[in-house]
Amino acid sequence: MSEPNPAPNNLTPAVLDELRTLVGPHGLIAEQNQLQTYECDGLTNFRTMPGAVVLPRTTAEVADVVSLCAKYAVPFVARGAGTGLSGGSLPTEHCIVIGLSRLNRILSVDLENSRVHVEPGVTNTGVTSAVKAEGYFYAPDPSSQTVCTIGGNLAENAGGAHCLKYGFTTTHVLGCEVVLPSGEVMWFGSEHGVVDTPGYDLAGVFIGSEGTLGVATRAVLRVLRKPEAVQTLLAAFDTTTGAAQTVSDIIASGMLPSAMEMMDRISITAAEAAVHAGYPECTALLLVELDGPLAEVNAQMVQVREFCTKNGAWEQRLAQTDAERALVWKGRKAAFAAMGRVSPNYIVQDGVIPRTALPRVLARMDEMSAETGLRIANVFHAGDGNLHPMVLYDRTIEGEEDRALILSYDILRLCVDAGGSITGEHGVGREKQCVMSYQFHEPDLATMQRVRRAFDPQNIANPEKLFPTPRLCGERRHGAYIPHPVEAAGIAEVF
């Protein structure tokens, strides 16, 4: 395979001078040592140094920067807190990173209409903090919610443990202000929080588009009343089959818990070592949370516990206080970060499968682990079948990182074969673009590309993401261009 052509560099010194004029000397970062902070997101396997970083403070400044990018055909990548796990905010060569951390104001709180108007740099938990004293909360709760921002949540359509009952980000966004790749500013949905508006659902198109259709600069969010009662049960099983069957039984009974999470032995060990949540040593841990009217929650929890007993749970523990419940969830949300306690390196994926396929998919992953000699840790949203398998490896062992990467993509293919998807909430970004063609046929991908080009005919908004290309499904190693390990394994058809 021939060496890929380098990306053109339109980010000239003259363009940098214009950027400095637009955002001020303290709003531009161009020094190499400072740019390293922005060379990757939470997925550190891929790194690219941007040409420059701008830190605008207003929608007008964002629009001015994007207009300049359109004028000179300079690619740009919007970035929030950099907590993404798919390389979604990975820079491209000679690009401008638009950091949105300074757009961090809560513009208004309107609880009479159950809505909050925010800028994209507001953190996920910051929204709940602004309304919790009045008995409200913002439902989407990704594990990184204390640091991840609303702009990134919109880009990836973030979910979290409680999306089983409450839905993903798109369910809670009534409207958003967007700077298009041309530099034009417009609203998708309703600026005033109207639940439905006539015409095309452009907000629905934009949310989850991973920054390829523009930059969100404001959003109107729906907030909810806190439920009367919340109960959280921890149940320990000797088999993943028993825990998975409990999940199926609960859903089949007609109940809709606010969350159902599963953790395996490796992830339990790591989380316990990190936060001391008091988890029992077991093969599978199931967390079930119910919320709603007190009488209903009490009655449903009796049923849940009966299902757990029937399927072999040898310990059941109901959190007695808010502090106990918070500790249970702290352990679950710490699982990714805690994995460093049991492995020097890991790759996390987030494939989706039907709930009924859980036992056989987990069993097949055990076989794949044995076949490759690589451990797989599992922690996932069991209620909606959103898996988070973590392939553990040691980068210092030659060839092991490539084997881990191939195994992680084999797991995604397994999810698709089971009737699922290659991603549930982390997004495709840079990491999964080489397996997009395993889930989608070329006509599907071509249609998606037509939508993208309608918004961004120059392909400057977060380019080199989502769609497979020959250039980006290969890597340069030791001075030579060789196929990406996924491509070499025949997993993706690239075009």
C-alpha positions as MATLAB code, in Angstrom:
seq = 'MSEPNPAPNNLTPAVLDELRTLVGPHGLIAEQNQLQTYECDGLTNFRTMPGAVVLPRTTAEVADVVSLCAKYAVPFVARGAGTGLSGGSLPTEHCIVIGLSRLNRILSVDLENSRVHVEPGVTNTGVTSAVKAEGYFYAPDPSSQTVCTIGGNLAENAGGAHCLKYGFTTTHVLGCEVVLPSGEVMWFGSEHGVVDTPGYDLAGVFIGSEGTLGVATRAVLRVLRKPEAVQTLLAAFDTTTGAAQTVSDIIASGMLPSAMEMMDRISITAAEAAVHAGYPECTALLLVELDGPLAEVNAQMVQVREFCTKNGAWEQRLAQTDAERALVWKGRKAAFAAMGRVSPNYIVQDGVIPRTALPRVLARMDEMSAETGLRIANVFHAGDGNLHPMVLYDRTIEGEEDRALILSYDILRLCVDAGGSITGEHGVGREKQCVMSYQFHEPDLATMQRVRRAFDPQNIANPEKLFPTPRLCGERRHGAYIPHPVEAAGIAEVF';
ca = [
       0.000    0.000    0.000;
       1.380    3.381   -0.943;
       2.037    6.086    1.597;
      -0.992    8.355    2.141;
      -0.819   11.937    0.966;
      -0.273   14.389    3.830;
      -3.079   16.784    4.702;
      -2.607   20.248    3.128;
      -1.491   22.980    5.503;
      -3.647   26.066    4.993;
      -2.952   27.302    8.519;
      -0.329   29.856    7.525;
       1.264   32.478    9.809;
      -1.043   35.057    8.229;
      -4.101   32.981    9.174;
      -2.756   32.646   12.728;
      -2.461   36.436   12.890;
      -6.098   36.764   11.846;
      -7.109   34.240   14.515;
      -5.231   36.226   17.146;
      -7.141   39.314   16.118;
     -10.463   37.478   16.447;
      -9.972   35.910   19.887;
      -7.249   38.069   21.421;
      -3.689   37.089   22.351;
      -4.888   35.065   25.348;
      -7.411   33.173   23.256;
      -4.882   31.574   20.898;
      -2.485   28.725   21.675;
       0.178   28.025   19.069;
       3.248   26.961   21.075;
       4.156   23.299   20.553;
       4.584   22.489   24.232;
       1.133   23.927   25.020;
      -0.534   22.185   22.081;
       0.351   18.767   23.515;
      -2.536   19.123   25.964;
      -4.919   18.899   23.015;
      -3.334   16.051   21.023;
      -5.888   13.421   22.141;
      -9.066   12.927   24.120;
      -9.822   10.172   26.645;
      -8.765    7.617   24.019;
      -4.998    8.012   24.223;
      -4.122    5.352   21.628;
      -4.399    7.970   18.873;
      -2.559   11.305   19.062;
      -2.219   14.169   16.582;
      -0.820   17.620   17.295;
      -3.187   20.410   16.171;
      -1.937   23.440   14.285;
      -3.481   25.823   16.817;
      -6.076   26.041   19.568;
      -8.538   28.899   20.032;
     -10.515   29.563   23.215;
     -13.484   31.750   22.254;
     -15.753   33.333   24.872;
     -18.908   34.020   22.831;
     -20.995   32.591   20.021;
     -19.876   35.512   17.868;
     -16.220   34.588   18.365;
     -16.936   30.944   17.509;
     -18.738   32.070   14.354;
     -15.849   34.364   13.400;
     -13.318   31.543   13.832;
     -15.409   29.071   11.828;
     -15.967   31.673    9.077;
     -12.219   32.119    8.863;
     -11.780   28.341    8.624;
     -14.324   28.231    5.801;
     -12.598   31.105    4.003;
      -9.204   29.388    3.993;
     -10.391   25.739    3.976;
      -8.757   25.098    7.352;
     -10.202   22.071    9.195;
     -11.505   22.618   12.718;
     -12.370   20.317   15.606;
     -14.647   21.401   18.451;
     -13.534   20.234   21.894;
     -15.205   20.240   25.280;
     -13.519   18.593   28.263;
     -11.720   15.957   26.183;
     -13.287   13.033   28.070;
     -14.542   11.205   24.973;
     -13.512    7.584   24.468;
     -13.600    7.225   20.677;
     -11.162    9.878   19.455;
     -14.089   12.141   18.585;
     -12.171   15.317   19.415;
      -8.840   14.032   18.110;
      -7.215   16.821   16.088;
      -6.307   16.397   12.455;
      -3.037   17.618   10.971;
      -2.826   21.415   10.656;
      -6.311   21.884   12.125;
      -7.688   24.459   14.540;
      -9.104   23.075   17.786;
     -11.983   25.210   19.026;
     -11.933   24.770   22.806;
     -15.301   25.601   24.337;
     -14.290   25.571   28.002;
     -14.758   29.338   28.379;
     -18.373   29.197   27.216;
     -19.424   27.862   30.594;
     -22.345   29.968   31.751;
     -25.805   28.863   32.806;
     -27.773   31.547   30.995;
     -31.172   31.034   32.608;
     -33.144   28.635   34.789;
     -36.881   28.405   34.087;
     -38.346   25.779   36.402;
     -41.936   26.804   35.637;
     -41.275   25.324   32.209;
     -38.738   22.713   33.420;
     -35.878   23.983   31.322;
     -32.363   25.376   31.660;
     -30.516   27.435   29.054;
     -26.749   26.751   29.019;
     -23.553   27.268   27.088;
     -21.663   24.178   25.873;
     -18.852   24.365   28.448;
     -21.204   23.785   31.405;
     -20.545   20.387   32.981;
     -23.180   17.693   33.031;
     -23.482   17.729   36.828;
     -23.383   21.523   36.753;
     -26.876   21.492   35.275;
     -28.239   19.362   38.128;
     -26.369   21.494   40.680;
     -28.183   24.557   39.386;
     -31.637   23.063   39.997;
     -31.330   20.400   42.716;
     -32.202   22.788   45.556;
     -35.631   23.176   43.955;
     -36.113   19.418   43.622;
     -35.085   18.979   39.967;
     -32.328   17.077   38.152;
     -30.842   16.612   34.689;
     -31.249   12.965   33.743;
     -28.350   12.001   31.390;
     -25.468   10.837   33.590;
     -22.362    9.561   31.758;
     -19.649    8.186   34.039;
     -17.546   11.300   33.421;
     -20.465   13.577   34.322;
     -18.533   15.618   36.883;
     -16.158   16.869   34.176;
     -17.720   16.203   30.764;
     -19.574   19.110   29.196;
     -22.941   19.630   27.552;
     -21.361   20.395   24.184;
     -19.644   17.018   24.150;
     -22.825   15.346   25.401;
     -24.683   16.766   22.386;
     -21.944   15.713   19.969;
     -21.960   12.094   21.159;
     -25.612   11.869   22.291;
     -24.297   10.805   25.691;
     -26.259    8.442   27.887;
     -25.273    6.931   31.200;
     -26.592    4.441   33.698;
     -30.029    6.036   33.951;
     -30.704    6.277   30.213;
     -32.633    2.978   30.474;
     -35.627    4.843   31.883;
     -34.918    8.465   31.025;
     -33.318    8.279   27.591;
     -30.192    9.782   26.067;
     -29.191   13.412   25.626;
     -31.424   13.855   22.579;
     -34.483   13.224   24.766;
     -33.584   16.182   26.979;
     -32.537   18.827   24.438;
     -35.358   21.111   23.337;
     -33.178   23.213   21.082;
     -29.589   24.199   20.378;
     -27.794   27.106   18.769;
     -25.317   25.889   16.161;
     -22.523   27.527   14.217;
     -22.586   25.834   10.823;
     -19.320   25.017    8.978;
     -19.945   28.122    6.857;
     -19.895   30.333    9.961;
     -23.649   30.959    9.902;
     -25.484   30.801   13.245;
     -28.906   29.191   13.523;
     -31.196   27.389   15.974;
     -32.171   23.747   15.641;
     -35.323   22.964   17.580;
     -36.735   25.739   19.760;
     -34.837   28.606   21.359;
     -37.723   28.988   23.785;
     -38.047   25.353   24.780;
     -41.127   24.461   22.742;
     -41.429   20.678   22.861;
     -42.093   20.221   19.155;
     -41.673   22.497   16.178;
     -42.765   22.055   12.539;
     -40.377   21.090    9.788;
     -37.392   18.785    9.740;
     -35.987   17.648   13.068;
     -32.602   19.301   12.577;
     -31.798   19.064   16.273;
     -32.241   15.300   15.966;
     -29.855   15.259   13.015;
     -27.273   17.388   14.812;
     -27.268   15.635   18.205;
     -24.999   12.622   17.911;
     -23.329   13.849   14.704;
     -19.989   13.946   16.543;
     -19.058   17.488   15.589;
     -19.195   16.852   11.848;
     -22.121   19.202   11.170;
     -21.123   22.257   13.196;
     -20.465   23.580   16.708;
     -23.128   23.876   19.406;
     -22.836   27.171   21.301;
     -26.028   27.132   23.395;
     -28.640   24.556   24.398;
     -32.059   24.528   26.032;
     -32.268   21.467   28.272;
     -35.211   19.716   29.870;
     -34.901   19.069   33.617;
     -37.097   16.713   35.634;
     -38.658   16.587   39.078;
     -36.854   14.340   41.542;
     -38.862   11.141   42.172;
     -40.481   10.610   45.563;
     -38.437    7.499   46.307;
     -35.201    5.909   45.049;
     -34.011    2.427   46.021;
     -30.771    0.775   44.917;
     -30.161   -2.956   45.199;
     -26.810   -4.702   44.908;
     -27.029   -8.447   44.082;
     -24.100  -10.892   43.829;
     -24.152  -13.926   41.502;
     -21.800  -16.842   40.872;
     -22.613  -16.764   37.137;
     -23.123  -14.040   34.564;
     -25.994  -16.138   33.203;
     -27.921  -15.765   36.459;
     -27.420  -12.008   36.514;
     -28.352  -11.663   32.826;
     -31.496  -13.767   33.308;
     -32.515  -11.517   36.185;
     -32.282   -8.515   33.870;
     -34.519  -10.255   31.309;
     -37.020  -11.290   33.991;
     -37.292   -7.741   35.338;
     -37.946   -6.210   31.912;
     -40.337   -9.013   30.921;
     -42.394   -8.352   34.060;
     -43.245   -4.869   32.800;
     -41.021   -2.966   35.213;
     -38.766   -0.195   33.955;
     -35.952    0.428   36.461;
     -34.154    3.736   36.249;
     -30.898    1.761   35.914;
     -29.588   -1.814   35.707;
     -25.823   -2.269   35.631;
     -23.611   -5.375   35.569;
     -19.951   -5.742   36.531;
     -17.732   -8.821   36.239;
     -15.047  -10.020   38.639;
     -12.190   -8.052   37.081;
     -14.076   -4.742   37.043;
     -15.355   -5.380   40.588;
     -11.810   -5.960   41.812;
     -10.528   -2.785   40.155;
     -13.398   -0.578   41.348;
     -13.198   -1.922   44.888;
      -9.486   -1.236   45.068;
     -10.055    2.319   43.846;
     -13.044    3.526   45.893;
     -13.778    0.812   48.512;
     -17.464    0.626   47.660;
     -17.946   -2.557   49.703;
     -18.611   -4.778   46.711;
     -18.652   -8.547   47.433;
     -16.251  -10.870   45.622;
     -18.381  -12.556   42.974;
     -18.486  -13.496   39.299;
     -21.216  -10.982   38.434;
     -22.573   -8.001   40.313;
     -25.972   -6.569   39.387;
     -27.062   -3.075   40.422;
     -30.777   -2.342   40.102;
     -32.203    1.078   40.863;
     -35.913    1.860   41.016;
     -37.464    5.278   41.393;
     -40.954    6.748   41.445;
     -43.850    6.847   43.948;
     -42.872    5.174   47.228;
     -45.608    2.532   47.196;
     -44.769    1.510   43.631;
     -41.029    1.343   44.317;
     -41.571   -0.787   47.431;
     -43.789   -3.248   45.562;
     -41.452   -3.500   42.574;
     -38.374   -4.005   44.738;
     -40.028   -7.061   46.282;
     -40.392   -8.492   42.777;
     -36.817   -7.630   41.846;
     -35.475   -9.412   44.893;
     -37.580  -12.476   44.111;
     -36.093  -12.602   40.608;
     -32.588  -12.287   42.051;
     -33.204  -15.153   44.458;
     -34.702  -17.339   41.743;
     -31.637  -16.819   39.529;
     -29.059  -17.630   42.200;
     -28.125  -14.343   43.881;
     -26.320  -15.340   47.077;
     -26.204  -11.829   48.497;
     -28.633   -8.944   48.175;
     -27.972   -5.581   49.754;
     -30.376   -2.639   49.663;
     -28.730    0.756   50.164;
     -30.185    2.265   53.338;
     -29.099    5.883   52.952;
     -28.287    8.395   50.236;
     -24.622    8.065   51.205;
     -24.697    4.276   50.716;
     -26.426    4.657   47.377;
     -23.862    7.250   46.264;
     -21.022    4.906   47.229;
     -22.529    2.033   45.244;
     -22.668    4.264   42.162;
     -19.245    5.738   42.805;
     -17.775    2.266   42.435;
     -19.612    1.667   39.170;
     -18.685    5.031   37.666;
     -15.045    4.587   38.707;
     -14.680    1.268   36.876;
     -13.002    2.648   33.736;
     -10.469    4.801   35.540;
      -9.812    2.040   38.083;
      -8.796   -0.457   35.419;
      -5.248    0.840   35.604;
      -4.991   -0.986   38.930;
      -5.248   -4.365   37.205;
      -3.680   -3.692   33.797;
      -1.069   -1.248   32.445;
      -3.173   -0.599   29.317;
      -6.678   -1.302   28.080;
      -9.035   -0.593   25.194;
     -12.684    0.071   26.040;
     -15.484   -0.463   23.531;
     -19.236    0.070   23.794;
     -21.088   -2.302   21.511;
     -24.816   -2.859   21.893;
     -26.719   -6.152   21.814;
     -30.306   -7.250   22.469;
     -30.795   -8.048   26.172;
     -31.750  -11.609   25.317;
     -28.344  -12.132   23.686;
     -26.404  -11.243   26.850;
     -25.634  -14.822   28.046;
     -24.354  -16.124   24.704;
     -22.406  -12.960   23.833;
     -20.706  -12.915   27.231;
     -19.921  -16.637   26.885;
     -18.404  -16.031   23.438;
     -16.289  -13.187   24.823;
     -14.921  -15.591   27.431;
     -13.929  -17.938   24.610;
     -12.302  -15.083   22.673;
     -10.330  -14.126   25.762;
      -9.043  -17.681   26.118;
      -8.204  -17.900   22.400;
      -6.158  -14.699   22.394;
      -4.666  -14.913   25.886;
      -5.949  -11.386   26.623;
      -8.218  -10.654   29.554;
     -11.569   -8.933   28.969;
     -13.219   -6.972   31.772;
     -16.926   -6.198   31.499;
     -19.003   -3.424   32.998;
     -22.160   -2.403   31.192;
     -25.656   -1.011   31.052;
     -27.411   -4.374   31.274;
     -30.897   -2.910   30.973;
     -30.418   -1.743   27.398;
     -27.669   -4.151   26.332;
     -24.944   -1.502   26.066;
     -21.708   -3.408   26.727;
     -18.418   -1.817   27.789;
     -15.857   -4.598   27.305;
     -12.325   -3.582   28.237;
      -9.511   -5.525   26.557;
      -6.515   -5.541   28.897;
      -2.970   -5.606   27.512;
       0.604   -4.457   28.038;
       1.911   -2.022   25.440;
       5.513   -2.875   26.295;
       5.035   -6.414   24.933;
       5.660   -6.284   21.198;
       2.554   -6.921   19.132;
       0.177   -7.081   22.103;
      -1.437   -3.707   21.440;
      -2.276   -4.738   17.871;
      -3.726   -8.031   19.105;
      -5.797   -6.158   21.684;
      -7.088   -3.764   19.042;
      -8.073   -6.607   16.726;
      -9.832   -8.393   19.588;
     -11.743   -5.235   20.481;
     -13.024   -4.955   16.906;
     -13.882   -8.663   16.840;
     -16.090   -7.967   19.855;
     -17.857   -5.205   17.924;
     -18.446   -7.583   15.010;
     -19.858  -10.071   17.510;
     -22.290   -7.394   18.707;
     -23.434   -6.639   15.157;
     -23.848  -10.360   14.419;
     -26.054  -10.622   17.521;
     -28.375   -7.948   16.103;
     -26.750   -4.965   17.782;
     -24.504   -2.013   17.013;
     -20.837   -0.981   17.146;
     -21.540    1.872   19.569;
     -24.159    2.844   22.097;
     -22.880    6.128   23.525;
     -19.133    6.615   23.024;
     -19.529    7.375   19.331;
     -17.610    6.223   16.268;
     -15.049    9.013   16.173;
     -11.626    7.974   14.948;
     -11.528    4.621   16.684;
     -14.473    2.752   15.166;
     -14.624    4.231   11.696;
     -12.913    1.168   10.213;
     -15.786   -1.070   11.346;
     -18.604    1.221   10.189;
     -18.776   -0.750    6.940;
     -19.364   -3.960    8.903;
     -22.638   -2.578   10.237;
     -23.657   -0.404    7.280;
     -23.674   -1.142    3.561;
     -22.215    1.342    1.098;
     -25.608    2.892    0.160;
     -26.222    3.637    3.857;
     -22.799    5.212    4.263;
     -23.212    7.175    1.046;
     -26.515    8.602    2.287;
     -24.871    9.656    5.556;
     -22.118   11.330    3.563;
     -24.682   13.259    1.522;
     -26.189   14.613    4.745;
     -22.745   15.597    5.944;
     -21.879   17.356    2.690;
     -25.168   19.288    2.790;
     -23.970   20.894    6.017;
     -20.249   20.921    5.253;
     -19.402   20.819    1.525;
     -15.728   21.586    2.235;
     -15.408   18.736    4.751;
     -13.700   20.964    7.333;
     -15.871   20.216   10.398;
     -14.167   17.456   12.401;
     -12.903   15.687    9.267;
     -11.456   12.177    9.254;
     -14.095   10.896   11.666;
     -17.049    8.498   11.409;
     -16.448    7.168    7.897;
     -13.755    4.652    6.835;
     -11.026    5.886    4.491;
      -7.881    4.173    3.156;
      -5.671    6.877    4.609;
      -6.956    6.594    8.169;
      -7.374    2.852    8.325;
      -3.610    2.586    8.084;
      -0.851    3.693   10.419;
       2.756    4.785   10.022;
       5.027    2.691   12.207;
       8.811    2.764   12.326;
       8.878    5.027    9.283;
       6.801    2.724    7.060;
       3.109    2.805    6.168;
       1.390   -0.467    7.017;
      -2.270   -1.447    7.165;
      -4.194   -0.708   10.322;
      -4.460   -4.037   12.244;
      -8.203   -4.004   11.686;
      -7.730   -3.599    7.949;
      -5.020   -6.252    7.943;
      -7.404   -8.685    9.631;
      -9.986   -8.106    6.902;
     -12.493   -6.609    9.313;
     -13.330   -3.492    7.324;
     -13.851   -2.576    3.728;
     -12.357    0.867    3.394;
     -13.075    3.386    0.710;
];
